[in-house]
Amino acid sequence: MKKELYEMLLSSAEADKKKALLSLKYIEEDAVLNNSVGIGDDATAGFYTNNNAEDALRILVDADGRINTLGKYFKNKSKRQLNG
């Protein structure tokens, strides 16, 4: 695989991973904030019924899989293409 293609695919997966982690962080922080001000479980239930946390986790799993797959199958090949 050419270096440019490898780097583009890796960058895309890494960006998705960062977005998912940030989403999960904000969901968690908002849930803690809502509970601490006494809004209760109904406010935090919206996160889970709307599937925001589940969607963020799916994106994280997918991104991690893409990163691992690129490293496992293409990392050394992209370096060889660069040198050769």
Gaussian input, Z-matrix of N, CA and C with variables (Angstrom, degrees):
# hf/3-21g

backbone

0 1
 N
 C     1     B1
 C     2     B2     1     A1
 N     3     B3     2     A2     1     D1
 C     4     B4     3     A3     2     D2
 C     5     B5     4     A4     3     D3
 N     6     B6     5     A5     4     D4
 C     7     B7     6     A6     5     D5
 C     8     B8     7     A7     6     D6
 N     9     B9     8     A8     7     D7
 C    10    B10     9     A9     8     D8
 C    11    B11    10    A10     9     D9
 N    12    B12    11    A11    10    D10
 C    13    B13    12    A12    11    D11
 C    14    B14    13    A13    12    D12
 N    15    B15    14    A14    13    D13
 C    16    B16    15    A15    14    D14
 C    17    B17    16    A16    15    D15
 N    18    B18    17    A17    16    D16
 C    19    B19    18    A18    17    D17
 C    20    B20    19    A19    18    D18
 N    21    B21    20    A20    19    D19
 C    22    B22    21    A21    20    D20
 C    23    B23    22    A22    21    D21
 N    24    B24    23    A23    22    D22
 C    25    B25    24    A24    23    D23
 C    26    B26    25    A25    24    D24
 N    27    B27    26    A26    25    D25
 C    28    B28    27    A27    26    D26
 C    29    B29    28    A28    27    D27
 N    30    B30    29    A29    28    D28
 C    31    B31    30    A30    29    D29
 C    32    B32    31    A31    30    D30
 N    33    B33    32    A32    31    D31
 C    34    B34    33    A33    32    D32
 C    35    B35    34    A34    33    D33
 N    36    B36    35    A35    34    D34
 C    37    B37    36    A36    35    D35
 C    38    B38    37    A37    36    D36
 N    39    B39    38    A38    37    D37
 C    40    B40    39    A39    38    D38
 C    41    B41    40    A40    39    D39
 N    42    B42    41    A41    40    D40
 C    43    B43    42    A42    41    D41
 C    44    B44    43    A43    42    D42
 N    45    B45    44    A44    43    D43
 C    46    B46    45    A45    44    D44
 C    47    B47    46    A46    45    D45
 N    48    B48    47    A47    46    D46
 C    49    B49    48    A48    47    D47
 C    50    B50    49    A49    48    D48
 N    51    B51    50    A50    49    D49
 C    52    B52    51    A51    50    D50
 C    53    B53    52    A52    51    D51
 N    54    B54    53    A53    52    D52
 C    55    B55    54    A54    53    D53
 C    56    B56    55    A55    54    D54
 N    57    B57    56    A56    55    D55
 C    58    B58    57    A57    56    D56
 C    59    B59    58    A58    57    D57
 N    60    B60    59    A59    58    D58
 C    61    B61    60    A60    59    D59
 C    62    B62    61    A61    60    D60
 N    63    B63    62    A62    61    D61
 C    64    B64    63    A63    62    D62
 C    65    B65    64    A64    63    D63
 N    66    B66    65    A65    64    D64
 C    67    B67    66    A66    65    D65
 C    68    B68    67    A67    66    D66
 N    69    B69    68    A68    67    D67
 C    70    B70    69    A69    68    D68
 C    71    B71    70    A70    69    D69
 N    72    B72    71    A71    70    D70
 C    73    B73    72    A72    71    D71
 C    74    B74    73    A73    72    D72
 N    75    B75    74    A74    73    D73
 C    76    B76    75    A75    74    D74
 C    77    B77    76    A76    75    D75
 N    78    B78    77    A77    76    D76
 C    79    B79    78    A78    77    D77
 C    80    B80    79    A79    78    D78
 N    81    B81    80    A80    79    D79
 C    82    B82    81    A81    80    D80
 C    83    B83    82    A82    81    D81
 N    84    B84    83    A83    82    D82
 C    85    B85    84    A84    83    D83
 C    86    B86    85    A85    84    D84
 N    87    B87    86    A86    85    D85
 C    88    B88    87    A87    86    D86
 C    89    B89    88    A88    87    D87
 N    90    B90    89    A89    88    D88
 C    91    B91    90    A90    89    D89
 C    92    B92    91    A91    90    D90
 N    93    B93    92    A92    91    D91
 C    94    B94    93    A93    92    D92
 C    95    B95    94    A94    93    D93
 N    96    B96    95    A95    94    D94
 C    97    B97    96    A96    95    D95
 C    98    B98    97    A97    96    D96
 N    99    B99    98    A98    97    D97
 C   100   B100    99    A99    98    D98
 C   101   B101   100   A100    99    D99
 N   102   B102   101   A101   100   D100
 C   103   B103   102   A102   101   D101
 C   104   B104   103   A103   102   D102
 N   105   B105   104   A104   103   D103
 C   106   B106   105   A105   104   D104
 C   107   B107   106   A106   105   D105
 N   108   B108   107   A107   106   D106
 C   109   B109   108   A108   107   D107
 C   110   B110   109   A109   108   D108
 N   111   B111   110   A110   109   D109
 C   112   B112   111   A111   110   D110
 C   113   B113   112   A112   111   D111
 N   114   B114   113   A113   112   D112
 C   115   B115   114   A114   113   D113
 C   116   B116   115   A115   114   D114
 N   117   B117   116   A116   115   D115
 C   118   B118   117   A117   116   D116
 C   119   B119   118   A118   117   D117
 N   120   B120   119   A119   118   D118
 C   121   B121   120   A120   119   D119
 C   122   B122   121   A121   120   D120
 N   123   B123   122   A122   121   D121
 C   124   B124   123   A123   122   D122
 C   125   B125   124   A124   123   D123
 N   126   B126   125   A125   124   D124
 C   127   B127   126   A126   125   D125
 C   128   B128   127   A127   126   D126
 N   129   B129   128   A128   127   D127
 C   130   B130   129   A129   128   D128
 C   131   B131   130   A130   129   D129
 N   132   B132   131   A131   130   D130
 C   133   B133   132   A132   131   D131
 C   134   B134   133   A133   132   D132
 N   135   B135   134   A134   133   D133
 C   136   B136   135   A135   134   D134
 C   137   B137   136   A136   135   D135
 N   138   B138   137   A137   136   D136
 C   139   B139   138   A138   137   D137
 C   140   B140   139   A139   138   D138
 N   141   B141   140   A140   139   D139
 C   142   B142   141   A141   140   D140
 C   143   B143   142   A142   141   D141
 N   144   B144   143   A143   142   D142
 C   145   B145   144   A144   143   D143
 C   146   B146   145   A145   144   D144
 N   147   B147   146   A146   145   D145
 C   148   B148   147   A147   146   D146
 C   149   B149   148   A148   147   D147
 N   150   B150   149   A149   148   D148
 C   151   B151   150   A150   149   D149
 C   152   B152   151   A151   150   D150
 N   153   B153   152   A152   151   D151
 C   154   B154   153   A153   152   D152
 C   155   B155   154   A154   153   D153
 N   156   B156   155   A155   154   D154
 C   157   B157   156   A156   155   D155
 C   158   B158   157   A157   156   D156
 N   159   B159   158   A158   157   D157
 C   160   B160   159   A159   158   D158
 C   161   B161   160   A160   159   D159
 N   162   B162   161   A161   160   D160
 C   163   B163   162   A162   161   D161
 C   164   B164   163   A163   162   D162
 N   165   B165   164   A164   163   D163
 C   166   B166   165   A165   164   D164
 C   167   B167   166   A166   165   D165
 N   168   B168   167   A167   166   D166
 C   169   B169   168   A168   167   D167
 C   170   B170   169   A169   168   D168
 N   171   B171   170   A170   169   D169
 C   172   B172   171   A171   170   D170
 C   173   B173   172   A172   171   D171
 N   174   B174   173   A173   172   D172
 C   175   B175   174   A174   173   D173
 C   176   B176   175   A175   174   D174
 N   177   B177   176   A176   175   D175
 C   178   B178   177   A177   176   D176
 C   179   B179   178   A178   177   D177
 N   180   B180   179   A179   178   D178
 C   181   B181   180   A180   179   D179
 C   182   B182   181   A181   180   D180
 N   183   B183   182   A182   181   D181
 C   184   B184   183   A183   182   D182
 C   185   B185   184   A184   183   D183
 N   186   B186   185   A185   184   D184
 C   187   B187   186   A186   185   D185
 C   188   B188   187   A187   186   D186
 N   189   B189   188   A188   187   D187
 C   190   B190   189   A189   188   D188
 C   191   B191   190   A190   189   D189
 N   192   B192   191   A191   190   D190
 C   193   B193   192   A192   191   D191
 C   194   B194   193   A193   192   D192
 N   195   B195   194   A194   193   D193
 C   196   B196   195   A195   194   D194
 C   197   B197   196   A196   195   D195
 N   198   B198   197   A197   196   D196
 C   199   B199   198   A198   197   D197
 C   200   B200   199   A199   198   D198
 N   201   B201   200   A200   199   D199
 C   202   B202   201   A201   200   D200
 C   203   B203   202   A202   201   D201
 N   204   B204   203   A203   202   D202
 C   205   B205   204   A204   203   D203
 C   206   B206   205   A205   204   D204
 N   207   B207   206   A206   205   D205
 C   208   B208   207   A207   206   D206
 C   209   B209   208   A208   207   D207
 N   210   B210   209   A209   208   D208
 C   211   B211   210   A210   209   D209
 C   212   B212   211   A211   210   D210
 N   213   B213   212   A212   211   D211
 C   214   B214   213   A213   212   D212
 C   215   B215   214   A214   213   D213
 N   216   B216   215   A215   214   D214
 C   217   B217   216   A216   215   D215
 C   218   B218   217   A217   216   D216
 N   219   B219   218   A218   217   D217
 C   220   B220   219   A219   218   D218
 C   221   B221   220   A220   219   D219
 N   222   B222   221   A221   220   D220
 C   223   B223   222   A222   221   D221
 C   224   B224   223   A223   222   D222
 N   225   B225   224   A224   223   D223
 C   226   B226   225   A225   224   D224
 C   227   B227   226   A226   225   D225
 N   228   B228   227   A227   226   D226
 C   229   B229   228   A228   227   D227
 C   230   B230   229   A229   228   D228
 N   231   B231   230   A230   229   D229
 C   232   B232   231   A231   230   D230
 C   233   B233   232   A232   231   D231
 N   234   B234   233   A233   232   D232
 C   235   B235   234   A234   233   D233
 C   236   B236   235   A235   234   D234
 N   237   B237   236   A236   235   D235
 C   238   B238   237   A237   236   D236
 C   239   B239   238   A238   237   D237
 N   240   B240   239   A239   238   D238
 C   241   B241   240   A240   239   D239
 C   242   B242   241   A241   240   D240
 N   243   B243   242   A242   241   D241
 C   244   B244   243   A243   242   D242
 C   245   B245   244   A244   243   D243
 N   246   B246   245   A245   244   D244
 C   247   B247   246   A246   245   D245
 C   248   B248   247   A247   246   D246
 N   249   B249   248   A248   247   D247
 C   250   B250   249   A249   248   D248
 C   251   B251   250   A250   249   D249

   B1=1.4505
   B2=1.5270
   B3=1.2895
   B4=1.4662
   B5=1.5193
   B6=1.3231
   B7=1.4574
   B8=1.5286
   B9=1.3018
   B10=1.4658
   B11=1.5246
   B12=1.3122
   B13=1.4648
   B14=1.5280
   B15=1.3167
   B16=1.4610
   B17=1.5325
   B18=1.3110
   B19=1.4620
   B20=1.5199
   B21=1.3219
   B22=1.4591
   B23=1.5263
   B24=1.3422
   B25=1.4617
   B26=1.5300
   B27=1.3178
   B28=1.4543
   B29=1.5268
   B30=1.3089
   B31=1.4654
   B32=1.5237
   B33=1.3129
   B34=1.4549
   B35=1.5259
   B36=1.3197
   B37=1.4649
   B38=1.5238
   B39=1.3206
   B40=1.4672
   B41=1.5254
   B42=1.3321
   B43=1.4609
   B44=1.5228
   B45=1.3279
   B46=1.4619
   B47=1.5236
   B48=1.3181
   B49=1.4677
   B50=1.5286
   B51=1.3167
   B52=1.4651
   B53=1.5234
   B54=1.3321
   B55=1.4666
   B56=1.5171
   B57=1.3268
   B58=1.4676
   B59=1.5240
   B60=1.3172
   B61=1.4715
   B62=1.5204
   B63=1.3240
   B64=1.4567
   B65=1.5302
   B66=1.3154
   B67=1.4624
   B68=1.5198
   B69=1.3274
   B70=1.4682
   B71=1.5260
   B72=1.3208
   B73=1.4645
   B74=1.5235
   B75=1.3465
   B76=1.4604
   B77=1.5191
   B78=1.3204
   B79=1.4666
   B80=1.5290
   B81=1.3320
   B82=1.4629
   B83=1.5245
   B84=1.3272
   B85=1.4618
   B86=1.5211
   B87=1.3154
   B88=1.4527
   B89=1.5240
   B90=1.3257
   B91=1.4602
   B92=1.5201
   B93=1.3202
   B94=1.4641
   B95=1.5190
   B96=1.3224
   B97=1.4613
   B98=1.5220
   B99=1.3212
   B100=1.4570
   B101=1.5215
   B102=1.3179
   B103=1.4591
   B104=1.5218
   B105=1.3311
   B106=1.4608
   B107=1.5194
   B108=1.3365
   B109=1.4601
   B110=1.5182
   B111=1.3304
   B112=1.4509
   B113=1.5098
   B114=1.3039
   B115=1.4613
   B116=1.5168
   B117=1.3322
   B118=1.4530
   B119=1.5048
   B120=1.3154
   B121=1.4588
   B122=1.5207
   B123=1.3186
   B124=1.4619
   B125=1.5244
   B126=1.3180
   B127=1.4646
   B128=1.5216
   B129=1.3333
   B130=1.4590
   B131=1.5198
   B132=1.3016
   B133=1.4618
   B134=1.5217
   B135=1.3279
   B136=1.4577
   B137=1.5110
   B138=1.3242
   B139=1.4577
   B140=1.5203
   B141=1.3033
   B142=1.4529
   B143=1.5255
   B144=1.3324
   B145=1.4542
   B146=1.5225
   B147=1.3167
   B148=1.4668
   B149=1.5164
   B150=1.3159
   B151=1.4643
   B152=1.5199
   B153=1.3241
   B154=1.4642
   B155=1.5196
   B156=1.3259
   B157=1.4637
   B158=1.5185
   B159=1.3199
   B160=1.4670
   B161=1.5268
   B162=1.3135
   B163=1.4715
   B164=1.5199
   B165=1.3313
   B166=1.4611
   B167=1.5263
   B168=1.3268
   B169=1.4564
   B170=1.5279
   B171=1.3152
   B172=1.4731
   B173=1.5249
   B174=1.3190
   B175=1.4626
   B176=1.5248
   B177=1.3292
   B178=1.4619
   B179=1.5250
   B180=1.3206
   B181=1.4618
   B182=1.5284
   B183=1.3211
   B184=1.4615
   B185=1.5277
   B186=1.3233
   B187=1.4679
   B188=1.5238
   B189=1.3354
   B190=1.4615
   B191=1.5245
   B192=1.3192
   B193=1.4593
   B194=1.5162
   B195=1.3168
   B196=1.4567
   B197=1.5176
   B198=1.3410
   B199=1.4658
   B200=1.5239
   B201=1.3220
   B202=1.4681
   B203=1.5253
   B204=1.3103
   B205=1.4671
   B206=1.5178
   B207=1.3064
   B208=1.4629
   B209=1.5208
   B210=1.3181
   B211=1.4557
   B212=1.5154
   B213=1.3160
   B214=1.4635
   B215=1.5251
   B216=1.3178
   B217=1.4619
   B218=1.5313
   B219=1.3246
   B220=1.4617
   B221=1.5187
   B222=1.3186
   B223=1.4655
   B224=1.5252
   B225=1.3019
   B226=1.4666
   B227=1.5236
   B228=1.3239
   B229=1.4651
   B230=1.5273
   B231=1.3204
   B232=1.4726
   B233=1.5235
   B234=1.3361
   B235=1.4621
   B236=1.5230
   B237=1.3281
   B238=1.4481
   B239=1.5149
   B240=1.3250
   B241=1.4662
   B242=1.5294
   B243=1.3311
   B244=1.4628
   B245=1.5221
   B246=1.3299
   B247=1.4587
   B248=1.5258
   B249=1.3151
   B250=1.4448
   B251=1.4520
   A1=107.69
   A2=115.81
   A3=120.48
   A4=110.43
   A5=114.93
   A6=121.94
   A7=111.74
   A8=117.58
   A9=121.25
   A10=111.55
   A11=117.14
   A12=121.15
   A13=109.90
   A14=116.28
   A15=121.09
   A16=110.28
   A17=116.86
   A18=121.10
   A19=112.04
   A20=117.86
   A21=120.89
   A22=110.64
   A23=116.81
   A24=120.72
   A25=110.85
   A26=116.73
   A27=120.73
   A28=110.99
   A29=117.48
   A30=121.35
   A31=111.61
   A32=116.21
   A33=120.78
   A34=111.15
   A35=116.51
   A36=120.81
   A37=111.08
   A38=116.65
   A39=120.26
   A40=111.41
   A41=117.45
   A42=120.76
   A43=110.42
   A44=117.35
   A45=120.41
   A46=111.13
   A47=116.47
   A48=120.83
   A49=110.28
   A50=117.06
   A51=120.90
   A52=111.38
   A53=116.65
   A54=120.02
   A55=110.97
   A56=116.40
   A57=120.52
   A58=111.00
   A59=116.78
   A60=119.96
   A61=111.59
   A62=116.56
   A63=120.66
   A64=110.63
   A65=117.02
   A66=120.78
   A67=110.94
   A68=116.65
   A69=120.28
   A70=111.10
   A71=116.75
   A72=120.47
   A73=110.58
   A74=117.04
   A75=119.93
   A76=112.13
   A77=117.17
   A78=120.35
   A79=109.27
   A80=116.04
   A81=120.37
   A82=111.24
   A83=117.04
   A84=120.73
   A85=111.36
   A86=116.86
   A87=120.44
   A88=110.73
   A89=116.55
   A90=120.51
   A91=110.26
   A92=117.35
   A93=121.19
   A94=109.70
   A95=117.50
   A96=121.43
   A97=110.32
   A98=117.50
   A99=120.66
   A100=111.84
   A101=117.09
   A102=119.94
   A103=111.18
   A104=117.84
   A105=120.08
   A106=111.93
   A107=118.39
   A108=119.74
   A109=111.79
   A110=116.52
   A111=120.23
   A112=115.78
   A113=118.56
   A114=120.14
   A115=110.27
   A116=116.26
   A117=119.31
   A118=114.16
   A119=113.95
   A120=121.39
   A121=113.65
   A122=118.44
   A123=119.73
   A124=111.63
   A125=117.91
   A126=121.18
   A127=110.90
   A128=117.07
   A129=119.09
   A130=111.07
   A131=118.24
   A132=120.38
   A133=110.63
   A134=117.35
   A135=120.76
   A136=112.95
   A137=116.41
   A138=119.64
   A139=110.71
   A140=115.74
   A141=120.00
   A142=111.16
   A143=118.23
   A144=119.55
   A145=111.06
   A146=117.71
   A147=121.40
   A148=111.93
   A149=116.33
   A150=122.96
   A151=113.73
   A152=117.94
   A153=119.21
   A154=111.84
   A155=116.62
   A156=119.86
   A157=110.69
   A158=116.80
   A159=120.88
   A160=110.89
   A161=116.85
   A162=120.61
   A163=110.84
   A164=117.09
   A165=120.66
   A166=110.41
   A167=116.99
   A168=119.96
   A169=111.23
   A170=117.41
   A171=120.58
   A172=110.91
   A173=117.01
   A174=121.04
   A175=110.03
   A176=117.04
   A177=121.31
   A178=111.38
   A179=117.06
   A180=121.12
   A181=110.41
   A182=116.51
   A183=120.74
   A184=110.72
   A185=116.69
   A186=120.55
   A187=111.00
   A188=117.01
   A189=120.05
   A190=111.00
   A191=116.48
   A192=120.37
   A193=112.18
   A194=116.41
   A195=120.10
   A196=111.04
   A197=116.53
   A198=120.74
   A199=110.36
   A200=116.47
   A201=120.78
   A202=111.56
   A203=117.23
   A204=120.82
   A205=111.23
   A206=117.17
   A207=120.06
   A208=110.95
   A209=116.57
   A210=120.05
   A211=112.68
   A212=116.22
   A213=120.64
   A214=112.44
   A215=117.53
   A216=120.81
   A217=115.17
   A218=117.57
   A219=117.89
   A220=115.86
   A221=119.54
   A222=120.21
   A223=111.81
   A224=118.80
   A225=121.52
   A226=111.25
   A227=116.94
   A228=119.68
   A229=110.91
   A230=117.40
   A231=118.56
   A232=110.45
   A233=117.69
   A234=119.88
   A235=110.89
   A236=117.77
   A237=120.51
   A238=111.23
   A239=116.82
   A240=119.57
   A241=109.84
   A242=115.67
   A243=119.33
   A244=110.90
   A245=116.39
   A246=120.53
   A247=112.84
   A248=116.16
   A249=116.67
   A250=113.27
   D1=135.47
   D2=178.44
   D3=-65.18
   D4=146.23
   D5=-176.93
   D6=-55.92
   D7=-42.78
   D8=-177.17
   D9=-63.43
   D10=-41.34
   D11=179.09
   D12=-67.46
   D13=-44.97
   D14=178.34
   D15=-57.64
   D16=-48.46
   D17=-178.48
   D18=-64.44
   D19=-38.06
   D20=178.25
   D21=-64.78
   D22=-46.49
   D23=179.81
   D24=-64.28
   D25=-40.91
   D26=179.19
   D27=-65.92
   D28=-43.75
   D29=179.08
   D30=-61.43
   D31=-41.08
   D32=178.81
   D33=-63.05
   D34=-45.15
   D35=179.43
   D36=-65.29
   D37=-41.41
   D38=179.00
   D39=-64.92
   D40=-37.95
   D41=177.61
   D42=-65.31
   D43=-42.29
   D44=177.37
   D45=-62.41
   D46=-39.70
   D47=178.61
   D48=-62.21
   D49=-45.14
   D50=179.57
   D51=-63.69
   D52=-40.26
   D53=178.42
   D54=-63.08
   D55=-43.33
   D56=-179.05
   D57=-65.25
   D58=-44.85
   D59=179.20
   D60=-62.82
   D61=-39.97
   D62=178.15
   D63=-65.67
   D64=-41.86
   D65=177.76
   D66=-60.47
   D67=-45.94
   D68=179.15
   D69=-63.29
   D70=-38.18
   D71=178.22
   D72=-62.63
   D73=-46.35
   D74=-179.14
   D75=-67.92
   D76=-36.58
   D77=176.98
   D78=-62.05
   D79=-45.05
   D80=-179.82
   D81=-65.04
   D82=-46.12
   D83=-178.92
   D84=-63.44
   D85=-40.35
   D86=-179.84
   D87=-67.48
   D88=-38.56
   D89=178.27
   D90=-63.88
   D91=-42.66
   D92=178.85
   D93=-65.10
   D94=-43.76
   D95=179.87
   D96=-61.26
   D97=-46.99
   D98=-179.11
   D99=-62.13
   D100=-39.04
   D101=178.53
   D102=-70.23
   D103=-35.33
   D104=-176.28
   D105=-72.67
   D106=-25.44
   D107=178.98
   D108=-94.71
   D109=6.24
   D110=173.04
   D111=84.77
   D112=17.60
   D113=178.90
   D114=-71.05
   D115=-35.03
   D116=173.23
   D117=99.06
   D118=-176.86
   D119=-174.75
   D120=-68.76
   D121=-26.48
   D122=-178.03
   D123=-61.58
   D124=-36.60
   D125=-179.24
   D126=-68.88
   D127=-42.47
   D128=-177.79
   D129=-77.10
   D130=-24.02
   D131=178.94
   D132=-62.11
   D133=-28.80
   D134=179.49
   D135=-60.30
   D136=-33.56
   D137=178.44
   D138=-61.80
   D139=-41.20
   D140=-173.66
   D141=-83.73
   D142=-35.42
   D143=178.35
   D144=-72.43
   D145=-27.88
   D146=176.78
   D147=-82.68
   D148=-4.04
   D149=177.06
   D150=67.31
   D151=18.46
   D152=179.00
   D153=-60.92
   D154=-46.18
   D155=-179.12
   D156=-66.98
   D157=-41.41
   D158=179.22
   D159=-64.40
   D160=-41.63
   D161=178.68
   D162=-63.74
   D163=-43.29
   D164=179.27
   D165=-63.39
   D166=-39.71
   D167=178.48
   D168=-65.58
   D169=-41.38
   D170=177.59
   D171=-60.53
   D172=-42.61
   D173=178.87
   D174=-64.21
   D175=-40.86
   D176=178.58
   D177=-63.03
   D178=-46.43
   D179=179.44
   D180=-62.07
   D181=-43.93
   D182=179.40
   D183=-62.34
   D184=-46.01
   D185=-178.95
   D186=-63.37
   D187=-44.68
   D188=177.59
   D189=-59.76
   D190=-41.35
   D191=178.46
   D192=-63.03
   D193=-41.72
   D194=178.73
   D195=-64.64
   D196=-43.46
   D197=179.01
   D198=-61.50
   D199=-47.50
   D200=-179.86
   D201=-63.46
   D202=-41.14
   D203=179.63
   D204=-64.61
   D205=-43.68
   D206=177.39
   D207=-60.28
   D208=-44.53
   D209=179.47
   D210=-65.23
   D211=-40.28
   D212=-176.69
   D213=-70.79
   D214=-42.93
   D215=-171.14
   D216=-103.24
   D217=-22.70
   D218=-168.89
   D219=-127.79
   D220=-12.18
   D221=-174.81
   D222=-59.80
   D223=-50.61
   D224=-179.33
   D225=-67.78
   D226=-35.96
   D227=179.71
   D228=-66.44
   D229=-37.10
   D230=179.62
   D231=-67.56
   D232=-34.30
   D233=176.95
   D234=-67.60
   D235=-38.98
   D236=178.66
   D237=-64.79
   D238=-38.26
   D239=178.73
   D240=-63.91
   D241=-37.42
   D242=179.86
   D243=-64.54
   D244=-40.92
   D245=-177.82
   D246=-81.81
   D247=-24.59
   D248=-171.42
   D249=-118.96

